[in-house]
Amino acid sequence: MNDLNVTFRGGIKAVRGVSYQLARGEVLGIVGESGSGKSVTSLAVMGLLPAGAEISGSVKLQGRELLDMPENELIGFRGKTIGMIFQDPLSAFTPVYTIGDQIAEAVRVHQKVGKEKAAKQAVELLDLVGIPHPDVRAKAFPHEFSGGMRQRAMIAMAIANNPDVLICDEPTTALDVTIQAQVLEVLKTAQRETGAGIVMITHDLGVVAGIADRVLVMYAGKPVELGAVDEIYYRPRQPYTIGLLASIPRMDRPTGRLIPIEGNPPSPAALPPGCPFAPRCPMKVDACDDAEPELVRIGSGTRMAACIRSHEIELKGLGGSDVYPVPEAPEEKAESRPRAERDTVLRIENMIRHYPLLKGSVFKRRVGTVHAVDGISLDIAQGETLALVGESGCGKTTTLQQIMQLEAPQGGTIVVFGKDSAKLAKAERKALRKNLQIVFQDPMAALDPRMPVGDILAEPLRAHGHKDVKNRVAELLSLVGLDPSHAERYPQHFSGGQRQRIGIARALALEPKLIVLDEPVSALDVSIQAGVINLLEDLKVRLGLSYLFVAHDLSVVRHLADRIAVMYLGKIAEIGTVDEVYGRPAHPYTRALLSAIPLPDPELERSRERILLEGDLPSPADPPSGCRFRTRCPKRALLGEAEARRCAEEEPSVVRLASAVDHGAACHYPEETEILQISRP
């Protein structure tokens, strides 16, 4: 690829001068914030951009120019010589055809084989990517596959014709970490089988560290740094790259202040003069506004950077804390009393929530039961953060819903601030809601787009009879780091990180004591995420808040949480302090979760051993007997006949481990094992 440019209607320059080469068998990682042009670059290569896009430059594959290739010839290249794995496999597959038929179609389009042979080849491909019972699953439709299985089927289709190049556009973004680890292993298998070069487009710097040979960093549609993965991660030469790496929370390091990149990426329709990163760059000098720096070679190798101060960064060996100001921690001290001496703000005992499984469109009948939450117990002390983690479908969201409803649960008890939710009168429930608030995952969906931000924040204040609404709104905006003068703006006028701050401000409006955080940073770029995490930490200390934090990113959890509860199929698998659970996990499921989280460190990623779970999460409508994790447990093969029978027949309960005061696991044969090499301060 040489000097690729893509401009959309209205003069929006989405891609500006992207150049790179990809060798056979090489993996090139392309990283950057949302809107940096990563996906548009891949769509231009595939010829999948909309008709109004203006494309210039050169993209050659096997010496053939792709940009001006006739459509009928490009169709022959696409799928055969170059394959693509899309971010959302459900929308990429045709819903009315079986998975096997769609893979077989890809084979028959590019190979002169009969229908029967193509179908057989489709089954072999599904087997190659680890789909269980491939001959049966080939006859299933896309909606009958789980997310991880759909992504594997998409990989099978992409490699069906042994392509020379595979473009992977965020292939693991929507997947649980355990499924992500499986998909990455499948990608490595596909590369070994085909020898293809891979372009891995992602925002997850941990994924890139483990799979890439070289890294291309993009900002505002343009490459700003290119080099070998070790060079980029250990010796970055561009302030933007330094900022990205410094803003990542890591599981293998003790908690501390994250370093965010202040501000937001520029709009492609209104780029600033000179260096587009200059408005956010702490190293900016007057010369940065004169002209946009070109990507120039550093030394005699293939290393390149676009910064007029890259040689100074190299000479001084500057890192994240050297370039970016480290945010100061609040002066107030966090709760220092022992946990046993603090008040309990939330206590759940043996909570159950089942849903009827119905069949029929007119006359519905019950055909089963969904065991969403099946008897969990936990508690949160004043000033504490408890994280609830686990794969999709484990019951995290159902648990939150039951707590927020402040009503009698189907089974068990929920006690909020000493009051049983089953015994609350209507007036008591309204009064209690002041102390219990929630921050949602998607800030855009959570904020009414028809209301200015000031009215959104004022709404709960007016509902509870607050006297000085205007001043309280200004105070809330200042508290979360926003300008009070922006109260008249609408949510769509703010960036994603700013919208999440507005959601946090709304949750703080009534001065609550407990805030439920439902994946509050998962939709944010890592550079913006760091600022929101720091804000949540600061607010907890300043206001004495307690958090119930639901997340799938265990790196963020280690940074924010004091204690952690790991859920699996409606049950608590392990619970304890963050240091105990991360340092010496006792449940096989917890160990698999921790081993699946990628670290933004190439050397550590290459040397780590993954614990890959077999298959997907069983259906909560038909959970396994005995231990619910036994069907996927890596330890199962090591057990004797009597031990395995016990796992199949007897359901384990959470038992405190002898070596810890506050650490328990629901396993008949718990074994505390160090998974991560935790660095100490």
C-alpha positions as a printed Julia matrix, in Angstrom:
681×3 Matrix{Float64}:
   0.0     0.0     0.0
   1.38    3.41   -0.95
  -0.08    6.84   -0.09
  -3.69    5.68    0.28
  -6.17    8.56    0.66
  -9.93    8.3     1.21
 -12.21   11.34    1.16
 -15.97   11.22    1.77
 -18.58   13.72    0.65
 -18.21   17.08    2.31
 -14.43   16.97    2.16
 -14.08   14.55    5.09
 -10.56   13.16    4.82
 -10.88    9.84    6.63
  -7.55    8.36    5.45
  -4.55   10.53    4.58
  -1.44    8.98    3.1
  -1.33    5.49    4.6
   1.58    3.36    3.38
   2.76   -0.06    4.52
   4.03   -3.4     3.22
   2.94   -6.82    4.42
   5.14   -9.89    3.99
   3.8   -13.43    3.71
   3.19  -14.92    7.17
   3.61  -11.53    8.9
   1.1    -9.97   11.3
   0.72   -6.19   11.16
  -1.27   -4.6    13.98
  -3.05   -1.32   13.23
  -4.07    0.59   16.38
  -5.53    3.96   17.25
  -8.59    5.64   18.73
 -12.06    5.5    17.18
 -12.2     7.65   14.06
  -8.5     7.31   13.27
  -9.21    5.66    9.91
  -8.28    2.04   10.72
 -11.44    0.36    9.38
 -11.8     2.71    6.39
  -8.31    1.68    5.3
  -9.28   -2.0     5.28
 -12.58   -1.37    3.47
 -10.7     0.57    0.78
  -8.39   -2.42    0.24
 -11.38   -4.73   -0.13
 -13.26   -2.36   -2.45
 -16.18   -2.1    -0.02
 -16.4     1.67    0.44
 -19.64    3.48   -0.55
 -19.93    4.9    -4.05
 -19.37    8.52   -3.01
 -15.9     7.89   -1.55
 -12.91    9.32   -3.45
  -9.89    7.0    -3.31
  -6.36    7.75   -4.46
  -2.96    6.16   -4.05
  -1.97    2.58   -4.72
  -2.83   -0.83   -3.22
  -1.0    -3.74   -4.83
  -1.41   -7.43   -4.12
   0.85   -9.9    -5.93
   1.85   -7.03   -8.22
  -1.78   -6.3    -9.23
  -3.27   -2.87   -8.59
  -6.56   -3.23   -6.67
  -7.89    0.33   -6.67
  -8.61    0.57  -10.4
  -9.34   -3.13  -10.92
 -12.68   -3.85  -12.68
 -15.4    -5.1   -10.35
 -15.61   -8.56  -11.92
 -11.87   -9.09  -11.46
 -11.96   -7.69   -7.92
 -14.66  -10.22   -7.01
 -12.23  -12.95   -8.08
  -9.55  -11.53   -5.78
 -11.88  -10.87   -2.87
 -12.4   -14.08   -0.93
  -9.69  -16.0    -2.78
  -6.47  -14.01   -2.62
  -7.57  -11.65    0.13
 -10.05  -12.5     2.91
 -11.7   -10.36    5.57
 -13.0   -11.11    9.06
 -15.57   -8.54   10.13
 -16.21   -7.15   13.61
 -19.85   -8.26   13.82
 -20.25  -11.76   12.34
 -24.02  -11.82   12.91
 -24.58   -8.96   10.46
 -21.88  -10.31    8.1
 -23.63  -13.68    7.65
 -26.89  -14.01    5.71
 -29.51  -15.0     8.3
 -31.66  -17.15    5.96
 -28.9   -19.58    4.87
 -27.11  -22.16    7.0
 -23.51  -21.61    8.02
 -22.41  -24.62    5.97
 -24.14  -23.38    2.82
 -22.51  -19.94    3.12
 -19.02  -21.39    3.57
 -19.62  -23.83    0.72
 -20.75  -20.94   -1.48
 -17.46  -19.14   -0.81
 -15.63  -22.31   -1.89
 -17.65  -22.83   -5.07
 -17.33  -19.19   -6.18
 -13.54  -19.48   -6.35
 -12.92  -23.19   -6.9
 -14.24  -25.52   -9.58
 -15.77  -28.08   -7.24
 -19.21  -29.65   -7.02
 -21.85  -28.9    -4.42
 -21.19  -32.08   -2.45
 -17.43  -31.58   -2.3
 -17.87  -27.92   -1.27
 -20.2   -28.97    1.55
 -17.65  -31.51    2.74
 -14.93  -28.86    2.63
 -17.15  -26.53    4.7
 -17.42  -29.19    7.42
 -13.64  -29.67    7.38
 -13.12  -25.92    7.77
 -15.52  -25.74   10.71
 -13.61  -28.61   12.31
 -10.31  -26.79   11.69
 -11.48  -23.69   13.59
 -12.69  -25.77   16.54
 -16.46  -25.93   16.04
 -17.74  -29.02   17.95
 -19.74  -31.54   15.89
 -19.02  -29.66   12.63
 -21.19  -31.95   10.49
 -24.23  -31.05   12.62
 -23.37  -27.38   13.16
 -22.9   -26.83    9.42
 -26.67  -27.25    9.09
 -27.41  -24.57   11.69
 -28.28  -20.93   10.98
 -26.17  -17.98   12.2
 -28.57  -17.06   15.01
 -28.19  -20.58   16.43
 -24.46  -20.0    17.01
 -23.01  -18.16   20.0
 -20.91  -15.05   19.39
 -17.63  -16.93   19.65
 -18.79  -19.74   17.34
 -20.01  -17.2    14.75
 -16.62  -15.52   14.76
 -14.9   -18.88   14.27
 -17.26  -19.65   11.38
 -16.35  -16.26    9.89
 -12.67  -17.2    10.12
 -13.45  -20.53    8.44
 -15.11  -18.69    5.55
 -12.22  -16.21    5.28
  -9.59  -18.98    4.96
 -11.73  -21.27    2.75
  -9.67  -20.48   -0.35
  -6.2   -20.23    1.25
  -5.85  -16.45    0.85
  -2.51  -14.67    0.82
  -3.8   -11.84    3.03
  -6.31  -11.85    5.93
  -7.74   -8.52    7.12
  -9.18   -8.79   10.63
 -11.31   -5.78   11.57
 -11.76   -5.82   15.37
 -12.4    -9.59   15.34
 -12.54   -9.98   19.14
 -14.15   -6.7    20.28
 -17.6    -8.03   21.23
 -16.38  -11.33   22.71
 -15.83  -12.47   26.29
 -12.16  -12.8    27.21
 -12.29  -16.61   27.32
 -13.86  -16.74   23.85
 -11.42  -14.06   22.66
  -8.5   -16.29   23.68
 -10.02  -19.18   21.72
 -10.56  -17.0    18.61
  -6.98  -15.71   18.72
  -5.72  -19.3    18.87
  -7.91  -20.12   15.87
  -6.41  -17.17   13.99
  -2.93  -18.45   14.7
  -4.01  -21.9    13.44
  -5.47  -20.33   10.3
  -2.24  -18.47    9.66
  -0.19  -21.65   10.03
  -2.49  -23.52    7.65
  -2.61  -20.82    4.96
   0.67  -18.95    5.46
  -1.29  -15.73    5.01
  -0.15  -12.29    6.06
  -2.55  -10.8     8.62
  -3.61   -7.19    9.13
  -5.04   -7.01   12.68
  -7.11   -3.87   13.24
  -7.96   -3.38   16.91
  -8.08   -0.93   19.8
  -6.86   -3.59   22.26
  -3.13   -3.08   22.68
  -2.89   -6.33   24.65
  -4.13   -8.36   21.67
  -1.6    -6.66   19.39
   1.25   -7.32   21.84
   0.6   -11.05   21.71
  -0.03  -11.61   18.01
   1.66   -8.86   15.94
   5.14   -8.69   14.43
   4.9    -5.0    13.52
   2.61   -2.17   14.67
   1.2     0.81   12.76
  -0.23    3.58   14.97
  -2.82    5.85   13.32
  -4.16    9.25   14.37
  -6.55   11.54   12.47
  -6.42    9.29    9.4
  -2.63    9.28    9.15
   0.16    6.94   10.33
   2.14    8.49   13.18
   4.43    5.58   14.1
   5.5     2.29   12.54
   7.9    -0.35   13.79
   8.49   -3.8    15.27
   6.15   -4.64   18.13
   8.92   -4.65   20.76
  10.21   -1.26   19.59
   6.76    0.34   19.7
   5.86   -1.02   23.14
   9.18   -0.59   24.91
  10.66    2.41   23.09
   7.83    4.53   21.58
   8.99    7.64   19.75
   5.7     9.51   19.24
   3.87   11.29   22.09
   0.54    9.81   20.99
   1.87    6.25   21.17
   3.43    7.01   24.56
   0.04    8.28   25.77
  -1.86    5.23   24.52
   0.5     2.84   26.31
   0.52    4.9    29.53
  -3.29    5.01   29.75
  -3.78    1.22   29.85
  -4.69   -0.36   33.22
  -2.66   -3.54   33.72
  -3.38   -6.64   35.77
   0.25   -7.4    36.47
   1.04   -4.1    38.16
  -0.09   -2.54   41.44
  -2.79    0.09   41.26
  -1.81    3.7    40.71
  -2.93    6.77   38.83
  -3.63    6.16   35.15
  -2.36    8.76   32.7
  -5.11    9.89   30.3
  -4.66   11.78   27.05
  -6.6    14.99   27.61
  -8.97   16.25   24.94
 -10.53   14.41   22.0
  -9.39   13.41   18.5
 -10.05   16.13   15.89
 -12.9    15.87   13.41
 -11.71   14.72    9.96
 -13.72   17.62    8.51
 -11.89   20.25   10.6
  -8.28   19.26   11.21
  -6.11   21.76   13.12
  -3.15   23.42   11.36
   0.18   21.64   11.6
   0.35   18.45   13.64
  -3.19   17.16   14.28
  -2.13   15.81   17.7
  -0.67   19.15   18.81
  -3.81   20.38   20.7
  -3.56   17.31   22.99
   0.23   16.96   23.12
   2.15   18.01   26.28
   5.36   18.28   24.19
   3.91   20.82   21.76
   6.15   23.68   20.65
   5.38   26.57   18.3
   6.91   24.72   15.34
   4.23   22.01   15.68
   1.66   24.42   14.22
   3.74   25.24   11.14
   3.36   22.0     9.19
   2.17   18.45    9.69
   5.18   16.19   10.35
   5.84   13.4     7.86
   6.46    9.79    8.79
  10.29    9.65    8.67
  12.74    6.84    9.29
  14.56    6.66   12.63
  18.04    5.21   12.36
  18.93    2.59    9.76
  16.07    0.14   10.41
  12.39    0.15    9.49
  11.36    2.26   12.48
   9.38    5.41   11.52
   7.71    8.21   13.46
   5.86   11.43   12.64
   7.03   13.91   15.26
   9.55   16.73   15.11
  10.69   15.83   18.65
  11.05   12.06   18.15
  14.86   12.23   18.35
  14.59   14.09   21.66
  12.23   11.38   22.98
  14.72    8.72   21.86
  17.72   10.53   23.33
  16.11   11.07   26.76
  14.23    7.76   26.84
  10.98    9.51   27.8
   8.03    7.45   29.05
   4.41    8.12   29.91
   5.0     9.85   33.25
   7.78   11.95   31.7
   5.64   13.27   28.84
   2.17   13.43   30.39
   1.3    14.98   33.76
   0.32   12.3    36.26
  -3.06   13.32   37.78
  -2.85   14.09   41.47
  -4.82   11.95   43.89
  -7.39   13.75   46.08
  -6.17   14.97   49.44
  -8.9    13.26   51.44
  -8.07    9.79   52.65
 -10.11    6.74   51.75
 -11.91    4.67   54.38
  -9.14    3.23   56.57
 -11.14    1.31   59.2
 -11.06   -2.49   58.97
 -13.85   -3.86   56.84
 -15.51   -5.62   59.78
 -15.96   -2.27   61.59
 -17.73   -0.51   58.73
 -21.46   -0.39   58.02
 -22.78   -2.76   55.35
 -24.48   -0.79   52.55
 -25.67   -3.83   50.58
 -26.19   -7.44   51.62
 -27.54  -10.18   49.37
 -28.27  -13.64   50.75
 -29.14  -16.61   48.56
 -30.83  -14.44   45.92
 -32.67  -16.31   43.16
 -34.12  -15.09   39.89
 -35.58  -17.59   37.41
 -37.48  -16.81   34.22
 -40.04  -19.06   32.5
 -39.0   -20.39   29.09
 -42.09  -20.1    26.88
 -42.96  -21.55   23.49
 -45.72  -20.69   21.04
 -46.78  -17.44   19.35
 -50.5   -17.37   20.29
 -51.02  -19.97   23.01
 -47.8   -19.83   25.02
 -46.79  -22.74   27.19
 -43.92  -23.13   29.6
 -41.28  -25.55   28.36
 -38.5   -24.85   30.82
 -36.84  -22.44   33.25
 -33.94  -20.03   32.76
 -31.79  -20.11   35.92
 -30.44  -16.55   35.51
 -29.37  -16.14   39.15
 -29.45  -19.26   41.27
 -28.64  -18.43   44.87
 -25.84  -15.87   45.27
 -24.64  -14.18   48.44
 -22.4   -11.11   48.74
 -22.07   -7.87   50.67
 -20.51   -4.42   50.25
 -19.09   -2.39   53.12
 -19.09    1.41   53.32
 -16.39    2.98   51.12
 -15.74   -0.31   49.29
 -15.82   -1.31   45.61
 -17.02   -4.82   44.84
 -16.55   -5.96   41.24
 -18.89   -8.53   39.71
 -17.23  -10.3    36.76
 -17.89  -13.22   34.45
 -18.81  -14.12   30.9
 -21.95  -12.89   29.15
 -24.94  -14.84   30.39
 -23.54  -15.52   33.87
 -26.2   -13.39   35.62
 -24.38  -10.1    36.3
 -27.01   -7.83   34.72
 -29.91   -9.76   36.27
 -28.29   -9.26   39.68
 -28.11   -5.5    39.07
 -31.74   -5.38   37.96
 -32.91   -7.13   41.1
 -30.95   -4.72   43.3
 -32.13   -1.58   41.49
 -35.81   -2.61   41.57
 -35.81   -2.42   45.39
 -38.53   -5.05   45.47
 -38.83   -8.52   46.94
 -36.62  -10.98   45.03
 -37.99  -14.27   43.8
 -35.95  -16.0    46.46
 -33.55  -14.93   49.18
 -33.12  -11.41   50.58
 -31.72   -8.06   49.46
 -30.88   -5.63   52.27
 -29.98   -2.07   51.22
 -28.69    0.29   53.94
 -30.13   -2.03   56.57
 -33.61   -2.21   55.02
 -35.07   -5.39   53.53
 -36.28   -4.62   49.98
 -39.25   -7.0    50.45
 -40.67   -4.86   53.29
 -40.39   -1.38   51.76
 -43.44    0.84   51.39
 -43.73    3.09   48.34
 -42.55    6.21   50.2
 -39.62    4.31   51.74
 -38.62    2.99   48.33
 -38.53    6.52   46.85
 -36.49    7.83   49.76
 -34.06    4.93   49.48
 -33.49    5.57   45.77
 -31.66    8.78   46.67
 -28.89    6.64   48.15
 -28.8     4.07   45.33
 -27.97    5.23   41.79
 -26.66    3.65   38.58
 -24.28    4.57   35.74
 -25.05    2.73   32.5
 -22.72    1.22   29.91
 -23.83    3.31   26.91
 -23.94    6.99   27.87
 -25.59    8.04   24.6
 -28.5     5.66   25.1
 -28.8     6.6    28.78
 -29.12   10.37   28.16
 -32.26   11.84   26.53
 -31.07   13.46   23.25
 -34.02   15.9    23.33
 -33.0    17.47   26.64
 -30.07   19.79   27.34
 -27.56   18.48   29.85
 -28.69   20.96   32.49
 -32.25   19.6    32.39
 -31.0    16.0    32.47
 -29.11   16.72   35.69
 -31.94   18.81   37.13
 -34.6    16.13   36.6
 -33.81   13.95   39.67
 -33.23   17.08   41.76
 -36.71   18.43   40.97
 -38.3    15.0    41.49
 -36.94   14.95   45.05
 -37.72   18.6    45.86
 -34.21   20.08   45.76
 -34.28   23.83   46.42
 -31.3    25.34   44.55
 -31.35   23.31   41.31
 -29.33   25.7    39.11
 -26.35   25.95   41.43
 -26.41   22.2    42.11
 -26.26   21.48   38.34
 -23.24   23.78   37.99
 -21.63   22.1    41.0
 -22.18   18.62   39.51
 -20.65   19.56   36.16
 -17.6    21.01   37.9
 -17.32   17.9    40.09
 -16.92   15.62   37.05
 -14.53   17.97   35.25
 -16.92   19.67   32.82
 -17.57   23.36   32.21
 -20.79   24.54   33.95
 -21.43   26.93   31.04
 -22.09   23.89   28.82
 -25.31   23.03   30.68
 -27.39   24.27   27.74
 -25.72   21.91   25.28
 -27.3    18.61   24.23
 -25.7    15.16   24.76
 -24.79   14.78   21.07
 -22.55   17.84   21.36
 -20.24   16.0    23.77
 -17.65   13.28   23.19
 -18.13    9.73   24.49
 -15.96   10.31   27.56
 -17.75   13.58   28.35
 -21.15   11.89   28.0
 -20.09    9.25   30.5
 -19.03   12.02   32.89
 -22.53   13.5    32.5
 -24.0    10.09   33.35
 -21.82    9.99   36.47
 -22.89   13.54   37.4
 -26.55   12.54   37.13
 -25.93    9.56   39.4
 -24.3    11.89   41.95
 -27.11   14.47   41.85
 -28.9    13.22   44.97
 -25.69   12.52   46.94
 -26.02    8.72   46.97
 -24.01    6.37   49.16
 -23.93    3.41   46.75
 -23.51    3.63   42.97
 -23.95    0.68   40.62
 -21.52    0.89   37.68
 -22.68   -1.22   34.73
 -19.65   -1.52   32.4
 -19.03    2.27   32.71
 -15.88    2.4    30.55
 -16.24   -0.5    28.11
 -17.55    1.73   25.28
 -14.67    4.24   25.6
 -11.29    4.42   23.91
  -8.46    3.48   26.26
  -7.11    7.06   26.26
 -10.51    8.45   27.39
 -11.17    5.48   29.67
  -8.19    6.36   31.88
  -9.65    9.77   32.76
 -13.05    8.29   33.69
 -11.41    5.62   35.87
  -9.39    8.28   37.69
 -12.6    10.32   38.15
 -14.42    7.35   39.7
 -11.51    6.77   42.1
 -11.44   10.44   43.09
 -15.19   10.62   43.7
 -15.09    7.51   45.84
 -12.45    9.07   48.11
 -13.92   12.6    48.22
 -17.56   11.61   48.74
 -17.11    8.34   50.66
 -18.96    6.34   47.99
 -19.37    2.6    47.67
 -19.45    0.96   44.23
 -20.92   -2.22   42.82
 -18.89   -2.47   39.64
 -19.89   -4.85   36.85
 -17.25   -5.38   34.15
 -15.68   -7.91   31.8
 -12.28   -6.16   31.64
 -10.3    -7.64   34.52
  -7.52   -5.07   34.05
  -9.95   -2.26   34.87
 -11.35   -4.29   37.75
  -7.9    -4.71   39.32
  -7.43   -0.96   39.17
 -10.78    0.05   40.66
 -11.99   -2.75   42.94
 -11.23   -3.7    46.54
 -12.99   -7.06   46.34
 -14.13   -9.22   43.44
 -16.88  -11.8    42.96
 -16.53  -14.12   39.95
 -19.86  -15.41   38.59
 -20.47  -18.47   36.44
 -23.89  -19.57   35.21
 -25.87  -17.81   37.97
 -23.54  -18.82   40.82
 -20.59  -17.26   42.64
 -17.48  -19.24   41.68
 -14.93  -17.27   43.72
 -14.96  -14.22   45.97
 -12.27  -12.34   47.87
 -10.0    -9.32   47.91
  -8.48   -8.27   44.62
  -4.96   -9.08   45.79
  -5.96  -12.6    46.88
  -8.03  -13.48   43.81
  -5.53  -12.05   41.32
  -2.47  -13.23   43.2
  -3.58  -16.79   43.99
  -6.87  -17.72   42.29
  -8.34  -20.96   43.65
 -11.14  -21.76   41.18
 -10.22  -23.17   37.73
 -12.65  -20.74   36.09
 -10.99  -17.72   37.7
  -7.58  -18.99   36.57
  -8.88  -19.33   33.0
 -10.31  -15.79   33.07
  -7.06  -14.29   34.33
  -4.93  -16.21   31.84
  -7.15  -15.03   28.96
  -6.69  -11.3    29.59
  -4.0   -10.0    27.21
  -1.2    -7.88   28.66
   0.22   -4.9    26.73
   3.7    -6.38   27.01
   5.05   -8.4    24.06
   7.63  -10.4    26.05
   5.14  -11.39   28.75
   2.46  -12.25   26.18
   4.83  -14.5    24.23
   5.92  -16.37   27.37
   2.52  -16.76   29.09
   0.57  -19.99   29.06
  -3.1   -19.71   28.19
  -5.77  -21.84   29.86
  -8.23  -22.34   27.0
 -11.74  -23.38   27.99
 -13.55  -25.89   25.84
 -16.71  -24.73   24.1
 -19.08  -21.96   25.11
 -21.03  -21.17   28.25
 -23.82  -23.78   28.76
 -27.41  -22.56   28.54
 -28.81  -21.25   31.86
 -32.02  -23.04   30.85
 -30.21  -26.38   31.14
 -27.26  -26.02   33.54
 -25.07  -29.09   34.13
 -25.7   -31.2    37.2
 -23.36  -30.93   40.16
 -20.63  -28.38   39.53
 -21.81  -26.11   36.74
 -18.28  -25.54   35.49
 -17.37  -29.22   35.18
 -18.21  -29.47   31.44
 -15.47  -26.93   30.64
 -13.12  -27.48   33.57
  -9.45  -28.03   32.54
  -8.9   -29.87   35.84
 -11.53  -32.52   35.04
  -9.11  -34.74   33.08
  -6.77  -34.92   36.08
  -9.4   -36.2    38.54
  -9.95  -39.8    39.54
 -13.24  -41.59   38.93
 -14.63  -40.94   42.42
 -13.6   -37.27   42.34
 -15.14  -36.76   38.9
 -18.37  -38.42   40.09
 -18.53  -36.0    43.01
 -18.2   -33.04   40.61
 -21.03  -34.44   38.48
 -23.41  -35.16   41.36
 -22.7   -32.66   44.14
 -22.99  -28.9    43.67
 -20.15  -27.07   45.48
 -20.81  -24.05   47.68
 -18.45  -21.16   48.39
 -16.05  -22.28   51.13
 -13.55  -19.97   52.79
  -9.97  -20.97   52.12
  -7.78  -21.7    55.11
  -4.94  -19.47   53.89
  -7.03  -16.25   53.68
  -9.47  -14.33   55.85
 -11.69  -13.14   52.99
 -11.24  -15.56   50.1
 -13.6   -18.34   49.13
 -14.21  -20.61   46.14
 -17.07  -22.87   45.04
 -14.92  -25.84   44.07
 -14.62  -29.32   45.57
 -10.87  -29.29   44.91
  -9.69  -25.64   45.13
  -6.04  -25.03   44.47
  -4.48  -21.61   44.96
  -2.13  -21.11   42.03
  -0.2   -18.06   40.85
  -1.23  -17.18   37.3
   0.16  -13.66   36.92
   3.65  -12.48   37.7
   2.56   -9.5    39.8
   5.2    -6.77   39.92
   5.54   -5.08   43.29
   6.14   -1.39   43.94
